[in-house]
Amino acid sequence: MKFWLTLFLSIICASAFSQQKEVTGIVFDKDTKARVAKVNVLNVTSGKSVYNTFQGEFNIAAQPGDVLVFSKTDHYSDTIKVKNYVALAVYMRPKAIPLQEVTIRDSFLNPQRRLANTQKEYSKIYGSLNNSNLLSAGPSGVGFSIDALYNAFSKSGRNAEKLRGIIDAEYRQNIIDYRFNKAFVQGITHLEEPKLTDFMQKYRPGYYLVTTAGDYEFINYIRNNLKRYLRHPRAYELAPLPQVKWDTDTK
Protein backbone atom coordinates (compact mmCIF):
# COMPACT_ATOMS: atom_id res chain seq x y z
CA MET A 1 0.00 0.00 0.00
CA LYS A 2 2.81 2.38 0.91
CA PHE A 3 4.52 1.59 -2.40
CA TRP A 4 1.49 2.56 -4.48
CA LEU A 5 0.94 5.72 -2.42
CA THR A 6 4.55 6.74 -2.90
CA LEU A 7 4.35 6.05 -6.63
CA PHE A 8 1.12 8.06 -6.91
CA LEU A 9 2.63 11.04 -5.09
CA SER A 10 5.75 10.85 -7.27
CA ILE A 11 3.65 10.95 -10.42
CA ILE A 12 1.71 13.97 -9.13
CA CYS A 13 4.91 15.81 -8.19
CA ALA A 14 6.52 15.04 -11.56
CA SER A 15 3.40 16.27 -13.35
CA ALA A 16 3.32 19.47 -11.32
CA PHE A 17 7.04 20.05 -11.94
CA SER A 18 6.64 19.62 -15.70
CA GLN A 19 3.73 22.08 -15.78
CA GLN A 20 5.70 24.73 -13.90
CA LYS A 21 8.74 24.58 -16.15
CA GLU A 22 9.10 27.61 -18.41
CA VAL A 23 10.52 28.43 -21.81
CA THR A 24 12.51 31.68 -21.97
CA GLY A 25 13.85 33.80 -24.81
CA ILE A 26 14.22 37.23 -26.44
CA VAL A 27 12.28 38.75 -29.36
CA PHE A 28 14.25 40.71 -32.01
CA ASP A 29 13.34 42.78 -35.06
CA LYS A 30 14.43 40.77 -38.11
CA ASP A 31 15.65 43.85 -40.02
CA THR A 32 17.28 46.03 -37.38
CA LYS A 33 18.17 43.22 -34.92
CA ALA A 34 16.87 45.49 -32.13
CA ARG A 35 14.86 44.03 -29.26
CA VAL A 36 11.08 44.22 -29.65
CA ALA A 37 8.84 44.86 -26.63
CA LYS A 38 5.09 44.44 -26.04
CA VAL A 39 4.95 41.16 -27.95
CA ASN A 40 2.15 38.75 -27.03
CA VAL A 41 3.37 35.17 -26.55
CA LEU A 42 0.58 32.60 -26.75
CA ASN A 43 0.98 28.93 -25.88
CA VAL A 44 -1.57 27.46 -28.28
CA THR A 45 -1.38 24.07 -26.58
CA SER A 46 -2.22 25.28 -23.07
CA GLY A 47 -4.08 28.49 -24.01
CA LYS A 48 -1.93 30.64 -21.72
CA SER A 49 -0.42 33.90 -22.94
CA VAL A 50 2.01 36.53 -21.63
CA TYR A 51 3.61 39.78 -22.84
CA ASN A 52 7.36 40.12 -23.00
CA THR A 53 9.27 42.83 -21.12
CA PHE A 54 10.57 46.18 -22.39
CA GLN A 55 13.92 44.43 -22.90
CA GLY A 56 12.22 41.99 -25.28
CA GLU A 57 12.58 39.06 -22.86
CA PHE A 58 9.82 36.55 -22.14
CA ASN A 59 9.16 33.39 -20.13
CA ILE A 60 6.07 31.22 -20.44
CA ALA A 61 5.03 27.86 -19.03
CA ALA A 62 5.51 25.28 -21.79
CA GLN A 63 6.95 21.89 -22.49
CA PRO A 64 8.40 20.13 -25.54
CA GLY A 65 5.76 19.77 -28.24
CA ASP A 66 3.86 22.96 -27.32
CA VAL A 67 3.32 25.58 -30.06
CA LEU A 68 4.08 29.24 -29.30
CA VAL A 69 2.70 32.12 -31.39
CA PHE A 70 4.35 35.57 -31.19
CA SER A 71 2.20 38.50 -32.32
CA LYS A 72 2.49 42.30 -32.41
CA THR A 73 0.48 44.91 -34.34
CA ASP A 74 3.32 46.30 -36.45
CA HIS A 75 5.06 42.94 -37.03
CA TYR A 76 4.14 39.71 -38.78
CA SER A 77 3.26 36.87 -36.40
CA ASP A 78 5.75 34.06 -35.91
CA THR A 79 5.12 30.47 -34.78
CA ILE A 80 7.63 28.22 -33.02
CA LYS A 81 7.30 24.65 -31.78
CA VAL A 82 9.08 24.02 -28.49
CA LYS A 83 11.75 21.33 -28.82
CA ASN A 84 13.61 21.72 -25.53
CA TYR A 85 14.22 24.24 -22.80
CA VAL A 86 17.10 26.07 -24.50
CA ALA A 87 16.49 29.84 -24.57
CA LEU A 88 14.83 30.99 -27.82
CA ALA A 89 15.83 33.86 -30.10
CA VAL A 90 12.72 34.93 -32.02
CA TYR A 91 13.04 37.24 -35.05
CA MET A 92 9.86 39.03 -36.14
CA ARG A 93 9.62 40.76 -39.53
CA PRO A 94 8.22 44.32 -39.42
CA LYS A 95 5.17 45.11 -41.57
CA ALA A 96 6.22 48.67 -42.34
CA ILE A 97 8.61 51.37 -41.25
CA PRO A 98 6.80 53.82 -38.94
CA LEU A 99 7.58 57.46 -39.74
CA GLN A 100 6.67 60.50 -37.74
CA GLU A 101 4.11 62.89 -39.17
CA VAL A 102 5.81 65.71 -41.06
CA THR A 103 4.35 69.14 -41.72
CA ILE A 104 5.72 70.51 -45.00
CA ARG A 105 5.56 74.21 -45.84
CA ASP A 106 5.18 75.37 -49.42
CA SER A 107 8.51 77.23 -49.48
CA PHE A 108 10.25 73.97 -48.64
CA LEU A 109 7.93 71.67 -50.55
CA ASN A 110 9.20 72.12 -54.06
CA PRO A 111 12.87 72.91 -54.84
CA GLN A 112 11.97 72.90 -58.53
CA ARG A 113 9.62 75.84 -57.95
CA ARG A 114 12.31 77.73 -56.09
CA LEU A 115 14.72 77.13 -58.97
CA ALA A 116 12.10 78.34 -61.44
CA ASN A 117 11.63 81.54 -59.43
CA THR A 118 15.39 82.08 -59.30
CA GLN A 119 15.70 81.51 -63.04
CA LYS A 120 12.92 84.04 -63.57
CA GLU A 121 14.70 86.63 -61.43
CA TYR A 122 17.95 86.04 -63.29
CA SER A 123 16.34 85.56 -66.68
CA LYS A 124 19.25 87.16 -68.51
CA ILE A 125 21.79 84.47 -67.56
CA TYR A 126 19.27 81.74 -68.44
CA GLY A 127 18.27 83.42 -71.68
CA SER A 128 20.45 84.16 -74.68
CA LEU A 129 23.63 84.01 -72.58
CA ASN A 130 22.83 80.40 -71.76
CA ASN A 131 23.27 79.33 -75.38
CA SER A 132 26.48 77.28 -75.31
CA ASN A 133 26.42 76.09 -78.90
CA LEU A 134 29.17 77.86 -80.85
CA LEU A 135 27.67 76.79 -84.18
CA SER A 136 24.18 77.86 -85.21
CA ALA A 137 22.14 77.02 -88.27
CA GLY A 138 20.23 79.73 -90.10
CA PRO A 139 18.73 80.56 -93.50
CA SER A 140 22.16 81.36 -94.88
CA GLY A 141 23.76 78.20 -93.58
CA VAL A 142 25.84 77.20 -90.58
CA GLY A 143 27.81 79.87 -88.73
CA PHE A 144 29.09 81.00 -85.36
CA SER A 145 26.54 81.89 -82.69
CA ILE A 146 27.03 85.49 -81.52
CA ASP A 147 25.43 84.71 -78.16
CA ALA A 148 27.73 81.74 -77.60
CA LEU A 149 30.84 83.73 -78.53
CA TYR A 150 29.77 86.52 -76.19
CA ASN A 151 29.12 84.06 -73.41
CA ALA A 152 32.48 82.37 -73.88
CA PHE A 153 34.77 85.39 -74.18
CA SER A 154 33.11 88.40 -72.56
CA LYS A 155 33.57 89.21 -68.88
CA SER A 156 29.83 89.46 -68.26
CA GLY A 157 29.28 86.17 -70.04
CA ARG A 158 31.81 84.41 -67.82
CA ASN A 159 30.27 85.99 -64.73
CA ALA A 160 26.85 84.78 -65.85
CA GLU A 161 28.19 81.25 -66.23
CA LYS A 162 29.64 81.35 -62.70
CA LEU A 163 26.35 82.61 -61.31
CA ARG A 164 24.48 79.83 -63.09
CA GLY A 165 26.85 77.33 -61.49
CA ILE A 166 26.19 78.78 -58.04
CA ILE A 167 22.40 78.69 -58.54
CA ASP A 168 22.49 75.12 -59.87
CA ALA A 169 24.67 73.98 -56.94
CA GLU A 170 22.24 75.59 -54.48
CA TYR A 171 19.36 73.81 -56.22
CA ARG A 172 21.09 70.43 -55.78
CA GLN A 173 21.60 71.14 -52.08
CA ASN A 174 17.91 72.07 -51.76
CA ILE A 175 16.98 68.72 -53.30
CA ILE A 176 19.14 66.93 -50.71
CA ASP A 177 17.62 68.98 -47.85
CA TYR A 178 14.13 68.22 -49.14
CA ARG A 179 14.57 64.46 -48.82
CA PHE A 180 17.23 64.25 -46.09
CA ASN A 181 15.36 66.44 -43.59
CA LYS A 182 15.44 66.29 -39.80
CA ALA A 183 11.90 64.99 -39.30
CA PHE A 184 12.47 62.10 -41.72
CA VAL A 185 15.93 61.18 -40.37
CA GLN A 186 14.79 61.37 -36.74
CA GLY A 187 11.86 59.07 -37.50
CA ILE A 188 14.36 56.40 -38.60
CA THR A 189 17.28 56.99 -36.24
CA HIS A 190 15.39 58.22 -33.11
CA LEU A 191 18.37 60.49 -32.43
CA GLU A 192 17.88 63.66 -30.40
CA GLU A 193 19.74 66.94 -30.64
CA PRO A 194 22.64 67.59 -30.77
CA LYS A 195 23.39 64.06 -32.02
CA LEU A 196 20.80 64.36 -34.79
CA THR A 197 22.45 67.40 -36.35
CA ASP A 198 25.90 65.89 -35.86
CA PHE A 199 24.84 62.66 -37.61
CA MET A 200 23.21 64.50 -40.52
CA GLN A 201 26.27 66.65 -41.09
CA LYS A 202 28.67 63.70 -41.06
CA TYR A 203 26.59 61.34 -43.23
CA ARG A 204 24.89 63.77 -45.60
CA PRO A 205 24.08 61.93 -48.87
CA GLY A 206 25.06 63.11 -52.31
CA TYR A 207 22.75 64.52 -54.97
CA TYR A 208 22.99 61.39 -57.13
CA LEU A 209 21.90 59.06 -54.28
CA VAL A 210 19.03 61.32 -53.28
CA THR A 211 17.64 61.52 -56.81
CA THR A 212 18.11 57.86 -57.80
CA ALA A 213 17.62 55.74 -54.64
CA GLY A 214 14.21 54.26 -53.84
CA ASP A 215 12.65 54.62 -50.40
CA TYR A 216 13.87 51.21 -49.18
CA GLU A 217 17.43 51.81 -50.43
CA PHE A 218 17.52 55.33 -48.99
CA ILE A 219 16.30 54.20 -45.55
CA ASN A 220 18.90 51.39 -45.54
CA TYR A 221 21.56 54.01 -46.33
CA ILE A 222 20.52 55.97 -43.23
CA ARG A 223 20.34 52.87 -41.02
CA ASN A 224 23.75 51.55 -42.10
CA ASN A 225 25.36 54.92 -41.44
CA LEU A 226 23.58 55.10 -38.08
CA LYS A 227 25.34 51.86 -37.06
CA ARG A 228 28.68 53.40 -38.05
CA TYR A 229 27.85 56.58 -36.16
CA LEU A 230 26.89 54.72 -32.97
CA ARG A 231 30.09 52.66 -33.13
CA HIS A 232 32.33 55.68 -33.75
CA PRO A 233 30.44 58.88 -32.91
CA ARG A 234 33.58 61.00 -33.17
CA ALA A 235 34.51 59.81 -36.66
CA TYR A 236 34.84 62.43 -39.41
CA GLU A 237 35.37 65.20 -36.89
CA LEU A 238 37.70 68.01 -37.79
CA ALA A 239 40.91 68.26 -35.84
CA PRO A 240 40.83 71.05 -33.25
CA LEU A 241 42.44 74.28 -34.28
CA PRO A 242 45.91 74.83 -32.84
CA GLN A 243 45.97 77.23 -29.96
CA VAL A 244 48.06 80.29 -30.67
CA LYS A 245 49.54 82.18 -27.77
CA TRP A 246 50.07 85.85 -28.37
CA ASP A 247 52.95 87.59 -26.74
CA THR A 248 51.38 90.69 -25.25
CA ASP A 249 54.64 91.97 -23.94
CA THR A 250 55.88 94.90 -26.01
CA LYS A 251 59.37 96.26 -25.85
Secondary structure, DSSP 8 states (H G I E B T S, - for coil): -HHHHHHHHHHHHHHHHHHH-EEEEEEEETTT--B--S-EEEETTT--EEE--TTSEEEEE--TT-EEEEEETTEEEEEEE--SSS-EEEEE-BSS---------HHHH-HHHHHHHHHHHTTTTTTGGG---SEEEETTEEEE-HHHHHHHHSHHHHHHHHHHHHHHHHHHHHHHHHHS-HHHHHHHH---TTHHHHHHHHT---HHHHHH--HHHHHHHHHHHHHHHHH-TTTT---------------
